Amino acid sequence: MTRAFNFCAGPAALPTAVLAEAQEQLLDWNGRGVSVMEMSHRSPEFVSIATEAEQDLRDLLSISDDYSVLFVQGGASAQFASIPLNLSALGERVDYVNTGTWSSKAIAEASRYADVNIVASAEPNQFTTLPDQASWRCSDNAAYLHYTPNETINGLEFDWVPDVDAPLVADMSSTILSRPVDVSQFGVIYAGAQKNIGPAGLAIVIINKELLGRARQDIPTCMNYKVVAQSNSMYNTPPTLAWYFSGLVFKWIKAQGGLVAMEAINRRKADKLYKAIDTSDFYNNPVALNSRSWMNVPFTLADDRLNSLFVSQADENGLLNLAGHRSVGGMRASIYNAVPEAAVDALVEFMSVFERENG
Ligand SMILES: *Cc1c(COP(=O)(O)O)cnc(C)c1O
């Protein structure tokens, strides 16, 4: 069996050990003679899988009992609507920070339901520098402030947590579990699973219980955080297979040494890749040094006409999915938790050879 190094932004690489374990259990989970996909979500077997996954996530992020953890469908994009519908009244003021493509999408969706105030935007500098918090124009009475700690497409990441009066809502889709965070600083953290958690089809919402019960009357019932919390994410059928896989990933992260260990590995991986970019005149990354993403590293080549050659030669060398997002072009290496340091080493080596041959 050969596993390629997969730099896909999402759905992204999963740990090989997790896939192997799932494969072993595929036809016969724990001697029950059925697969996880074939179990009732209300069976004791699946409830044990679900409960254990939640507990492992709580352990990893030190999530206190003041927070509910929800396992929901619809991806992070459904949360773009769920957040205003659950946390604000019709037309109520909500604050948003715009640092890239995903914040912009969250803003567009929230604008359908609430009165959005954009407190700060990195658009004037093409999303290469985070707006200093001193310049933010927050509302006096916002129902919440939403921001995107890591912009998956632009490669812009906060290395600080905003300090605001309103409940802080964070779209952590592409950075959750990459390092420790203090959950108590947040009202809501949400993340689509397919970047740094598990397979697509699942999103996780970590919400301060004080924020439950603010939903609008006309919200779809299956999106109502309070209903979902009260039913242990089983108001309707949850994405059981993705939940199971995510549980295996949580155990895998624990076995690596938890988030402190992941942080050290991720920092090393990112440092190596940015160093390769910065020490070369052939490769370039435009993002301010203190705002660079550890998870998604976009870069351009000195000559755009070499892009497709770079991508195809990388692919032939077992380095997959390095083309940048269609909206920004160039290259992008997503180096989530499941992408091993050896993948970054191989990429850096390939980049050096490619530069020598084409630079
Ligand atoms: C991928 C991504 C999304 C969208 O996720 P879907 O599950 O496709 O809806 C939203 N926000 C961020 C930061 C992302 O990386």
The ligand as an SDF file (V2000), in Angstrom:
LIG
                    3D

 15 15  0  0  0  0  0  0  0  0999 V2000
  -14.1590   25.0110    4.2770 C   0  0  0  0  0  0  0  0  0  0  0  0
  -14.5790   26.1720    5.1100 C   0  0  0  0  0  0  0  0  0  0  0  0
  -15.9320   26.5550    5.2130 C   0  0  0  0  0  0  0  0  0  0  0  0
  -17.0420   25.8710    4.4350 C   0  0  0  0  0  0  0  0  0  0  0  0
  -17.2360   24.5970    4.8620 O   0  0  0  0  0  0  0  0  0  0  0  0
  -18.4220   23.6870    4.2560 P   0  0  0  0  0  0  0  0  0  0  0  0
  -18.4130   22.5230    5.1830 O   0  0  0  0  0  0  0  0  0  0  0  0
  -18.0570   23.3620    2.8550 O   0  0  0  0  0  0  0  0  0  0  0  0
  -19.6740   24.4590    4.3480 O   0  0  0  0  0  0  0  0  0  0  0  0
  -16.2410   27.6260    6.0230 C   0  0  0  0  0  0  0  0  0  0  0  0
  -15.2880   28.2790    6.7240 N   0  0  0  0  0  0  0  0  0  0  0  0
  -13.9910   27.9440    6.6470 C   0  0  0  0  0  0  0  0  0  0  0  0
  -12.9850   28.7120    7.4420 C   0  0  0  0  0  0  0  0  0  0  0  0
  -13.5870   26.8820    5.8360 C   0  0  0  0  0  0  0  0  0  0  0  0
  -12.3030   26.5310    5.7670 O   0  0  0  0  0  0  0  0  0  0  0  0
  1  2  1  0
  2  3  1  0
  2 14  2  0
  3  4  1  0
  3 10  2  0
  4  5  1  0
  5  6  1  0
  6  7  2  0
  6  8  1  0
  6  9  1  0
 10 11  1  0
 11 12  2  0
 12 13  1  0
 12 14  1  0
 14 15  1  0
M  END
$$$$
